[in-house]
Amino acid sequence: MLGKLKEEDFLVLRGPFESGRQAPVSLGGAMIIGIFCQALMVFLSFFIGQYSILPFTDILVAFHLWITVIIVALTIVYSFPYFYKKHQKSQYILSIFMTHNLATFSMYILPLLTMGAKLPEDYIIEHIMSYIYITLALGGILFIVTCIRFYILLMKGKYRKGSSRDKLRGKFEGRINMASIGAGSIGVAVSVQYLMRNIDFMDNEVLFIVAIGLLIFYTMIFILPEQLVILYCKFRFKSFNFRSNGKYLTLIPLQETKEDEKTYFK
């Protein structure tokens, strides 16, 4: 479906590359920080998992560990200039996996393990699977709706240079995305309301942890479609990539994409 659109329909999404915020060198630095953050999340999952009585705790913690080990190993490789200069698309794919392991998967399982450590076994058996089904279903619906919304905006030319969205993103570039917070808040409200209705004695501390975790979880799902479209643009358009210029990387000019777009896309 995106193949019908032209390069100018995506130019607003080129902004993070123009500003350098998502340039390969910036992603490389962020990946180094991400290594320590992911290690912290694994430690917390192990620590909380010791007290969790969820029947699938060991599988969940082990899966989290090995996924993180693989991502961290690749992150170390792609944080070096020699690799990210030659494999910018692979680095961007890895950055998506890293951010969602850190802020989507981790922020979903930590509240889950916390409930497993705080709730009696009979309540866990009765309610935990319903909680998982509800939250994941909401996440799936949010992702589909966001993808449809994003496609409609692209078709309407809202991501062209000079559009109202371009001016809005320019003003709030790097700041909190209020739309993503709003989308996440809806999912949090529904999920926490379910817990409050069905688990009367859950204390405020656990509810707070669940609410914060789900807010981040749904916010990251809201952001994912844009990340995937930017990745698509990196494969299709030269202008979303950087050229090595000695020690430095420079963003490839727009006009070069038009010369050989079909060849480059293959």
N, C-alpha and C positions, 0 to 999 in steps of 0.2 A: 504493500500500500504506500509506503514512503517513497518508493521508486518514482512515483508520479511527481513528486516535489523537486524543486530545483535548489541549488546551493543557497540562493538568497532567502529561501524560506526557513533556513536554519541559522542564519548569521548571528542572531542574538545568543545562541548557544555557544558561539565562538568566543564570547566575552571572557570566560575564565582563562582561556588560553592567551588572549590579548593582554589581560592584566597580569599574567604570569602565575595566577593562583593555582592553576592546574597544569602548569608547565612541567615537563619531566623532572627538572631539578627540584621543583617544589614538591612534587609527589614523592620523589626519593627521600627528601627530608621528612615528610609526613610519615612515610613508611617506617623510618627509624623510630619515631615516637610511637607509632602504632605497635611496634614489637613489644615495648614495655607495657602498653595499655592492654594488649591481648594477653600477655603473661599474667597481669593482675587479674583479669577476668577468669582465667583458668584457675588461678589460685583460689579465688572466691568460690568458684563452682566446686572445687575439691573440698574447701573448708565447710561450706554450707551443706554439701552433699553427705558429709559424715553424719549429719543429724537428720537428714531427710529420710522419710519412710516411704517415699514414692516407690512403687514396684520396679520402675525402670530407671532409677537413679544412677546405678552403675553404668548402664548403657549410655545414658545421656552425658554423663561426665566424661566417659572414655571417648565418645564421639567428639565432644567439644575439644578434648585434649589433642586428638590426632588431627582434626581439621586445622586447629591452630598451629600445630607443629609444622604441617605442610605449608600453610600460608606464610608462617614466619620464615621458614627456610627459603622459600621463593622471594620473600620480601627482602631478605638480606642480599640475595643475588641481584635483584633489580634496584637496589638502592645505590649501586655503583654506576658511575657515568658510562663505563664501557658497555654495559648491558642496556641501560635505559635509552641511550642515544640510538642504538641500533634496533631496539624492540619497544618502541613507544606504545604501540597498540597492546602488546602483551602486558606492559607495565600498567596501562590503564585498566585492563581487565582485572589484573591482580589487585589494583587499588579498590575496585568495586567489591571484590571478594573480601578484602581486608576490612573495609568499612562496615560491611554487613555482618561479618563475623563478630566484629567488635561491638557494633551498636544495634544490630537486629537480632541475631541469634543469641548472643550473650545476654542482651537485655530482656530476652523472652524466657530463657531458662533459669536465670538467677531468681526472679520472683517465683517461678514454679518450684524451684528447690526450697526457697524460703517458706512457701506454704506447706511443702512436704515436711519441713522441720518444725512447723508451728502447730499444724492441725492434727487432731486425733485420727487414728487410722480409719475409723468408720466413716468419718466425714470425707476423707481423701477418696476412699473407694466410691462413695456416693456422688461426689461433686467434681472431682478433679478432671475426669474425662469430659464432663459437660463443659467445664471451663476451657479446656483445650480446644474442643470443637467450636465453641462460640468465638473465642479469640482468633483462631486460625481462619474461620469462615469470614469474620469481619475483615481480617487482613487480606484474604483473597478477593473479597468484594471491593475493598479499597483500591487494591492494585488494578483490577479490571476497570473500575470507574475512572481512575486516574489516567490509565492508558487511553481510554476513549476520549476523556477531556483533553489530554495532551494532543491527540491526533486532530481533534476538531480545531483546536487553537492553531495548530500548524497549517491546516487547510484554509483557515481564515486569514493567514498571513500575519498572525500575532507575534511570530518570532523573526520577522523581517526587521532590518535596520530602520530606525526611525519610527517604529510602531510604538504604541502606548506601553506595551510590555517591555520594549527595549529601554524606554525612559525610566520605567519603574525599576527594572533590574539594575540599571546604571545607578540609580539613587540608593538602592538598598543592597548593592553587591557586597557579599561577605557578611551581611547582617542576618538577623533571625528571619526566617521565612514564615510569615504569619499564616499563610495558607496551609503549610505543612503542619504547623502547630494546631490549627483549627481542625484539620482532618484527623490528626492523632487524638485530639481531645474527645472527639465523638466516639471513637473506639474505646478509649479509656472509660468514658462515662457509662457506656453500655456494659462493659466488662466488670467494672467496680460495682455497678448497681446490682448485677447478678450475684456477686459475692456477698454484698450486704444483705440481700434478701434471703439468701440460702445458707449463709454461714454467720449466724448472729454474733458469735463470740470472737470473731476475728478482730484483733486489736488494731489500733490506729497505725502502729508502726508497720505492720505487715501490709495494710491497705496502702500506706504511703509508698512502700517499696514496689508494690504491684502497680500502682498508678504511674509512678515515674518510669518503671520499666516498660510498661505498655505504651506510654506516651512516646518514648524514644523508638520503640518497635514500630508503631504505626507511622510515625514521622518518617522513618527510614523507608518504609514501604511506599509512602507517598513520593519520596525522592527518587526511588529506583527507576521508574519509567524515563525520567529525564537523563539519568546516567546511561541507560541503555541506548537512548537516541543519540547521545553524544558519542558513544562508542560506535554506533552505526556511521555517524558522520566521519569519524576518524578513519574508517575503512573506505568510505565512499569518496571523501573529498580530501585532496592534498592540503587544503588550507586549514585543516584542523590538526595538522601535524607540524613538527619542527624540523628544520634542516641544521645539520651540524656545520658550524662556521668556526673552525679551530677549536678553541676551548669553550665556545659559547654555542647556544642553540637559538635560532631565530625562527619565528613563525613564518611558514610558507605563504607568500602573497596569494590573494584570492584569484587572480587571473590565471594562475597556473593550473587550477583545477579544471577550468573550462576546456583547456587544450587537450587533455587526455583522461577525462573522467571515466569513460567506459573501460579503458585499459587499466586504469588504477583500481577500479572497483573489483575487477576480476582478480 
